[in-house]
Amino acid sequence: MKKRRKLGKTIKRFWPLYLMFMPGVVYLFINCYIPMFGIQIAFRSYNARFGLFGSPWCGLNNFKFLFRTKDAYVMIRNTLLYNFVFIALGTILSVAVAIILNEIRNKMAKQVYQTLILVPYLISMVIISYLVFAFLSTSNGFINNSLLKAFGVDPVDWYNTPKYWPFILVFVNLWKNLGYNMILYYATICGIDGTLYEAAVVDGATRWQQVRYVTLPGLKTTIIILILMALGGIFRSDFGLFYQVPQNSGPLISVTQTIDTYVYRGLMQTNNIGMSSAAGVFQSIVGFVVVITANGIVRKIDKESSLF
């Protein structure tokens, strides 16, 4: 009874906050929890004719197609390696650019700085598949017709030459996401207590020493949290990056095939919704396990930096 009374008093005291909280709860329930009812498609031989409840159960058969195919090793390797590179390089470059912009802020007028900080983000929003094609087109692309031609180098058939695409995909991903990630790190830098820098200056610290002993430790928690969140999608890939940017070119399959593109191609060929659903369930479960494991390791090393 005491607990109920205490709970009632708490709700009565903070009811405006709970009222503000409700729209978010309703949104999450409708968009995240209700759709989970459809997870059973992954365990059924789905047939639109019989519907969700009329389709027969098939156990784990839908999951087998991901591992029995000859492309299983290639798509899993590509998905994991690309994501590791994206996370590592993306974190390093985003932190570096955020620190550089913070140094610029300290030396430039505020208005000029505010314009400058938006540039990387605006650039990251521009990159799309047709822009990449405008650069890489064999016949009309900027690189072949302007850069290589100016140096007397023969044109490259980009969309039929796999060896260049790991670098192209990494570059495009960094270009696309650098601005957004940088702003997150920069916001953290702005929240670091300025007296820490003043104390460092009094102690005779150089700019690099201020970055090393004040800025980077202040960014540590944000870096760890963003990496943990990124690890949740370690078995997922940007479909547009790996399918649309390479123009679905057959010769590039060995370096552009990921789990998501494989599932899409399989869905287009076989129209097997159950297999596609199984792939999504598999990716979610693996991502969940990776996040829980990584967070557990972080919690043992530095409890304050963990997600939970």
N, C-alpha and C positions, 0 to 999 in steps of 0.2 A: 504493500500500500504506500509506503514511504517513497519508493522509487517512482510509482505512478504519480504521486503528488508532485514530486520533484520534477518529473518530466513535464507535467501539466504547467507548472510554474515557468519552466524554461521556454515552452512553446508560447505561453501567454506573454512572456517578456520580450521574446525575439520574433514575434509573429510577422513584423514587417520584413525582416530578413528572409524568413521562410517563404513569404509571399513572393519576394523577388526571386527566390531560388526555384520556385515551381515551374516557370516556363522552360528553364533549362532541363529540369527533370522530365517534363512532358516530351520535350524535343528528343532527349536521349532515349526515352522509352519507345517512342514511335519509330525513330530512325535506326536505333541500334539493337534493341531487345526484341521487339515484335518480329523483325525480319529473321531472327535466329530460329524461328519456328520452321523456316525453310531449309534448315541444315539437314533435315532428313532426306532431302533429294540426293545427297551424296551417298546414301545407303540404299537407294532404290534404283531399279531399272525404269527410269522415268519415261512415261509415254503420255504425250499430251491428250491422246484419245481417252485414256483412263483417268487422267488428272493426278493430283498429288497423292490423294489417299487411295486411289485405285491401282496405282503402279505397284508392282511386286517388290518386296525387299530383296536385296542382292548381297547383303553383308558388306565386305570390304572389296568386292570385285572392282568397283569403280576406281579404287586407289591403285590397283595393280598396273594400269596403263601408264602411269608416270614412271615406273621402274622397269617394266618389261620391254620398253622400246629401246632400240639401239641408240637413240639420241638422249637417253636418260643422263648419261655421264656428262655430255656436252652441255645440256641446258642447265643442270645443277651446278656444274663448274662455272659456267659463265655468270649465272645469277649470283653465286657467292662471291666470286673474285671481283666482279664489277662493283658490287655493293661495298666490299671491303675497301676498294680503292676510292670509291666515291666518299665514303665516310672519312677515311684517313686524310685524303687530299682536301676534301671539302672543309673539314674542321681546321686544318692547318692554314689554308688560304683565307678562310673567313675570319679567323682570329687575327691573322697578320694584317688583313685589310682594315679590320676594326681598330686595331692598335694604331695603324698609320693614320687613319682618319681622326683618331683622338688626338694624335700629335699635331695634325693639321689644324684641328679646332683650337688648339692652344696658341696658334700663331696667326690665324686668319680672322678676318671679320666674321661675325656670327652669320650674317645674311649670306655671304659667299659660301661659308661652310655648309649651311643648310641646303643650299642648292647642290653643292658637290656631293653630299652624302646620299642624295636621291639618285645620282647618276648610275651607280652599279645596280641598284634595284630596277630602275627603268630598263637598263640594258638587258637584265636577266629576264624581263618579261617579253622582250621582243623576239628572242630566238625561237623559231618554230621550224618545222620540217622544210617548208618551201624556201626559207632563207638559207638553210644548209644546202639545199639543192642548187640555189642560185650561185653558191660558191663552188660546188663540186661537180656541177654538170660537165660531162665530158666535152660536149660541143660548144656550149655557151657559158660555162662557168667562169667566174672571176679568176679563180686560181689558175686554170689552164690557159685562158685567153689573155690574162694580164700579167700575172706574176711569173709563171713558168715560161711563157713565151718571151717575156722581156729578158730572161736569162738564157734563152736558147735551149731550154729543157723541153723534151718531148712531153706532150699532154699525157696525163694519167687517167686511165679508165677507173675512176674511183669506185663505182658501183659494181665492179667485177673484180676488185683487188682486195681480198680480205685483210691483208697484213696491216693496212693503214687504219682500219676501223676501230680497234681497241683504243687508239690514241684519239681518234675523232670523237668517239662516244664519250670518253672521259672529258675531253675538252668541252663538248657541248653541254654535258651535265653540269660541269663546274660553272660554265658561263650562265647557264639557266638558273642555278640555285645560289650562286655566290652572294648576290645582293641581299636576298631575304635572310640567309643565315648570318651574314655580316651584321645586319641591323640588330639581330637578337643579341649578338655578342657586344655590339657597341652600346646597346641599352644597359647591359650589365656594367660595362666600364663607366658609364655615366653615373651609376649608382654607388661606385666605390668612394668611400669617404676621402674628401680632398685633403684632410689633415694628414693622412698617411703619406701623400706625396710631399707635403710641406715638411714633414719630419724627415723624409728621405733626403730632401734637398739640404736641410740643415746638417744632416750627417755627412754631406758631401757626395751623395749618390749621383752618378751620371744618368742620362736619359735611359740608356740600356739597363742599368741597374734598377731604375725605377720600374721599368717594364717587367724585369725578371723577378723582383722581390715584392712588388705591390700589385701590378696589373694582372700578371698571370695567376698568382694565388687567388686574386679576387674573381677571376674567370673560372677557376677550377670546378666549382659546383655546377655552373651553367654548362660547361663543356661536357662533364660527365653525364648530366641529365639528358642533354641533347643526343649524345652518343647512345645512351641506353634506349632512348625512344627510337633512334634510327635502327638499332639492332632488332627492333620488333618487326621491321620490314626487310630483314636480311634475305628472306626467301621470296621477296616480291621484287618486281622491276617496273620501271616506267615504260608502259606499253608504247606510248608515242615515241619515246627515245629509241627503242629497240625494234619497232615495227615500221613506223612512219618515216623516221629520219633516214634509215637505210633503204626506203622505198620498197620494202619487202623483197629485196633482191635475193634470188636463189643462191648465187655464188657466195653470199656473205653469211649464210646460215650458220656456218661453223663458229663465227665470232659474234653473231647477233642473236642467236637462238637462246631464249630464256624460258623459264617455266610459263610465264604469262603468254608469250608469243606462241609457244608450243600448244598450250591449251586453246588459244584462239584459233590457230590453224586446224587443230583437231576438231574443234566445234564446227568450223565452217565445212569440213569434209564429211564428218560423221553425224553432225547434229546431235551429239550425245551430251545432253545437259547434265546428266548425272556425273559423268567424268569431269566436266568443268567444275561442278560444285565440289567434287572430291578434292580437286586441286586447290581450291580456295580454302577448304577446311584444313587441308594439310599445311598450307602456308601459314594459316592463322595459329595452328597448334604449335608448329615449330617456332614461329615468332614469339609466342607466349612463353614457351620453355626457355628460349634464349634470353629473353628479357628477365625472367625470374632468376635464372642462373647468374647472369651478369650482375643483376642488382644484389643478389646474395653475396657475391664476391666483393662488390663495392662496399656493402654494409659492414662486412667483416674488417675491411681495411680502413674505411672512413664512414662512419654511420651517418654523419651530417650530409654527406654528398649523395646518399642513396635516394631512390624515388620513394620507397616506403620501407 
